[in-house]
Amino acid sequence: ASDMLENKLIDKIIKEPLGGAHYNPSEAYNLVSKEIVNEAKKISTKSLKKMISDRRKKFTRIGKFKS
């Protein structure tokens, strides 16, 4: 996951409960739910035009290589 974050393929890494999500699914759910709510609050302040523009920029960067 860290290489995906470094390459900006993902926005954030959500930590799992000790031992992994399958050992404590409700804690994993709470962690993921909290992040979804936080991100939804952040984007709710943006206009639709800005959200589309940001998303387009993000996905345009993916797959470009520097030589």
C-alpha positions as protocol buffer text, in pm:
chain_id: "A"
residue {
  index: 1
  type: ALA
  ca { x: 0 y: 0 z: 0 }
}
residue {
  index: 2
  type: SER
  ca { x: 282 y: 242 z: 75 }
}
residue {
  index: 3
  type: ASP
  ca { x: 410 y: 225 z: -283 }
}
residue {
  index: 4
  type: MET
  ca { x: 58 y: 293 z: -411 }
}
residue {
  index: 5
  type: LEU
  ca { x: 38 y: 596 z: -181 }
}
residue {
  index: 6
  type: GLU
  ca { x: 381 y: 714 z: -293 }
}
residue {
  index: 7
  type: ASN
  ca { x: 273 y: 687 z: -657 }
}
residue {
  index: 8
  type: LYS
  ca { x: -53 y: 870 z: -578 }
}
residue {
  index: 9
  type: LEU
  ca { x: -271 y: 579 z: -686 }
}
residue {
  index: 10
  type: ILE
  ca { x: -448 y: 595 z: -352 }
}
residue {
  index: 11
  type: ASP
  ca { x: -519 y: 894 z: -128 }
}
residue {
  index: 12
  type: LYS
  ca { x: -467 y: 739 z: 213 }
}
residue {
  index: 13
  type: ILE
  ca { x: -383 y: 419 z: 396 }
}
residue {
  index: 14
  type: ILE
  ca { x: -634 y: 323 z: 663 }
}
residue {
  index: 15
  type: LYS
  ca { x: -471 y: 127 z: 942 }
}
residue {
  index: 16
  type: GLU
  ca { x: -620 y: -211 z: 1023 }
}
residue {
  index: 17
  type: PRO
  ca { x: -690 y: -339 z: 1371 }
}
residue {
  index: 18
  type: LEU
  ca { x: -412 y: -548 z: 1528 }
}
residue {
  index: 19
  type: GLY
  ca { x: -396 y: -882 z: 1347 }
}
residue {
  index: 20
  type: GLY
  ca { x: -597 y: -762 z: 1048 }
}
residue {
  index: 21
  type: ALA
  ca { x: -954 y: -672 z: 969 }
}
residue {
  index: 22
  type: HIS
  ca { x: -1072 y: -1034 z: 978 }
}
residue {
  index: 23
  type: TYR
  ca { x: -982 y: -1058 z: 1349 }
}
residue {
  index: 24
  type: ASN
  ca { x: -1181 y: -751 z: 1443 }
}
residue {
  index: 25
  type: PRO
  ca { x: -1431 y: -667 z: 1168 }
}
residue {
  index: 26
  type: SER
  ca { x: -1627 y: -417 z: 1375 }
}
residue {
  index: 27
  type: GLU
  ca { x: -1316 y: -214 z: 1452 }
}
residue {
  index: 28
  type: ALA
  ca { x: -1217 y: -230 z: 1084 }
}
residue {
  index: 29
  type: TYR
  ca { x: -1566 y: -110 z: 993 }
}
residue {
  index: 30
  type: ASN
  ca { x: -1539 y: 178 z: 1240 }
}
residue {
  index: 31
  type: LEU
  ca { x: -1200 y: 286 z: 1104 }
}
residue {
  index: 32
  type: VAL
  ca { x: -1316 y: 276 z: 741 }
}
residue {
  index: 33
  type: SER
  ca { x: -1648 y: 442 z: 823 }
}
residue {
  index: 34
  type: LYS
  ca { x: -1472 y: 726 z: 1006 }
}
residue {
  index: 35
  type: GLU
  ca { x: -1247 y: 791 z: 705 }
}
residue {
  index: 36
  type: ILE
  ca { x: -1538 y: 786 z: 461 }
}
residue {
  index: 37
  type: VAL
  ca { x: -1731 y: 1038 z: 672 }
}
residue {
  index: 38
  type: ASN
  ca { x: -1423 y: 1263 z: 704 }
}
residue {
  index: 39
  type: GLU
  ca { x: -1360 y: 1258 z: 329 }
}
residue {
  index: 40
  type: ALA
  ca { x: -1727 y: 1318 z: 251 }
}
residue {
  index: 41
  type: LYS
  ca { x: -1718 y: 1627 z: 475 }
}
residue {
  index: 42
  type: LYS
  ca { x: -1411 y: 1756 z: 292 }
}
residue {
  index: 43
  type: ILE
  ca { x: -1553 y: 1716 z: -57 }
}
residue {
  index: 44
  type: SER
  ca { x: -1898 y: 1846 z: 38 }
}
residue {
  index: 45
  type: THR
  ca { x: -1751 y: 2195 z: 54 }
}
residue {
  index: 46
  type: LYS
  ca { x: -1631 y: 2178 z: -309 }
}
residue {
  index: 47
  type: SER
  ca { x: -1837 y: 2269 z: -609 }
}
residue {
  index: 48
  type: LEU
  ca { x: -1924 y: 1995 z: -855 }
}
residue {
  index: 49
  type: LYS
  ca { x: -1703 y: 2164 z: -1114 }
}
residue {
  index: 50
  type: LYS
  ca { x: -1405 y: 2162 z: -873 }
}
residue {
  index: 51
  type: MET
  ca { x: -1463 y: 1797 z: -777 }
}
residue {
  index: 52
  type: ILE
  ca { x: -1471 y: 1692 z: -1142 }
}
residue {
  index: 53
  type: SER
  ca { x: -1161 y: 1898 z: -1218 }
}
residue {
  index: 54
  type: ASP
  ca { x: -968 y: 1751 z: -923 }
}
residue {
  index: 55
  type: ARG
  ca { x: -1068 y: 1397 z: -1014 }
}
residue {
  index: 56
  type: ARG
  ca { x: -974 y: 1447 z: -1378 }
}
residue {
  index: 57
  type: LYS
  ca { x: -630 y: 1581 z: -1275 }
}
residue {
  index: 58
  type: LYS
  ca { x: -576 y: 1288 z: -1040 }
}
residue {
  index: 59
  type: PHE
  ca { x: -654 y: 1023 z: -1300 }
}
residue {
  index: 60
  type: THR
  ca { x: -465 y: 1205 z: -1574 }
}
residue {
  index: 61
  type: ARG
  ca { x: -149 y: 1184 z: -1360 }
}
residue {
  index: 62
  type: ILE
  ca { x: -186 y: 808 z: -1325 }
}
residue {
  index: 63
  type: GLY
  ca { x: 9 y: 626 z: -1591 }
}
residue {
  index: 64
  type: LYS
  ca { x: 237 y: 913 z: -1684 }
}
residue {
  index: 65
  type: PHE
  ca { x: 605 y: 831 z: -1657 }
}
residue {
  index: 66
  type: LYS
  ca { x: 901 y: 1058 z: -1621 }
}
residue {
  index: 67
  type: SER
  ca { x: 1208 y: 958 z: -1817 }
}
